[in-house]
Amino acid sequence: MKTVQDPEREHAAAAAGCARRPGAALGLVTIGQAPRDDLRPDAEPLLPGVRLIEHGALDEEVFSGNAEAETRRALAPEPGEAPLVSRLRDGRSVVLGHGAVVPRIARAVARAERDGAAATLVLCTGHFPSVPSARPLLYAEPLVQHAVAALVGGDPVGLVCPRDDQALDVGERWAGLLPGRVSAAGADPYAPREEAVGLVAEAAGELVGAGARWLVLDCIGYTEEMRRAAARAAGRPVLLARSLAVRAAGEAVAAHG
């Protein structure tokens, strides 16, 4: 008689087995809160045999009750500072300033290394100064940008970023690297799932209408599901920041683990 499998029990058993399996570990530091249960389903298949150690820059911050408003004010961008967007543990989003988040990233990196990370990846495609680390520390932005540059050549590229008010900053940073024309549009990856998928597809169609031949989902919050939706809507190849960064970080773990 065929046994009916319980998918949740199978997943828990697989996760426990992964935790017990010896091998190199990759630190994943989000600028929001960990764990990133929206990221693991896409990251784990790319890193067979690698243990993932998650920490968030905002893990020690309080986002509940009367303290939440003050927490958000303390983390907000300064006037004129390009905003960053990340995800909280409960799935909500948070808008951050670079100055507020950098020291918190440093503490999260230290925790990942303390827990055994052979290398650590900062899960944000924004631009950050280096923070102290005892082991290889990788930033998603240069990993993603240089991989994209190698793939697209001189073709025009459309960038999808979380917010419309990020588009100018994102476009300028990419235009300094890519020889072809660059355009950018906003689509919130942290909106409710179906809404987010629709927003990404809409932005992809807009960018292709403006002449893009490649699309880049330039935020770690964009998922494989969103990539597929963008590709269907646009009929163009779509590069996903999270998979480009995670694949490259896996090489660093293999080299140093």
Phi, psi and omega in degrees: 000135182287133180275132177279126183271144175262107184303321181293320179293320178299317181296317180297319179295319179296318179297319179295321179296321178297319181296328182278337187289129178291156178150177182291155181237142176249127173279132175244112181250110174272152176279355174258232180243149176251156003281157177260085181289350173280342185264320187306316181301332177273326186281318188300318179296338180277349187229059181299131179082359180258129176276133181259129180245112186257133171218151180240145178299334184252017182300332183266001181270155182255121179240051179212158175058211183291340183283341189296315183299318179292322177300314181295321177296319182294333183264351188293155177298146171288160177305129180084355181273134178296132183284153169246151179231135175216185188245139173272168183300328182272005177098347177286164180257165179217140178258130189232157169257150180301314183300323181287325190270335186301311179296331178287325174298316181302318180292323179292322176299316179299321179293320179297317179293322177300326181275003172108012180295128175285331174209159182229138178248125174276116189272069173202139179268011170285170182262129182229149169288160179293144173243159183297143176204149178267342182230171183307129180239121185247144178246135185298323186304303181293327177299314181290313185298316183286328174295316179298315181302321180292332185272323192267343182060229182262010181292151174292141186236136173253130184250130174256124180234165188296326188226146177300326182282001171264345192300320181296311180298314180298314180299319180294319180296319179287325181297333177287349183249321186264138180284334181277175180290142182237136173225160184217149178214153183265145174202119187286112179285347184257010169292166174310145195311305183295322178296317180298317179300317179294320179296319180295316179299319179296316179296321179298316178297321178298316183291322176294322176299333178272002173112002181293138175255341171232151175237144177234123173273096196265058173199142179295339180289341179287139186253171174299323177299319178292323177300314181297320178296319178296318181295320178295318183290326190258334184065029180228159176293140183236124178259137187249122185302316185296320182286324176298314183292317182294319178300315180295319180296327176300325177295320179295321178295317179298324181285327187248351185287000000 
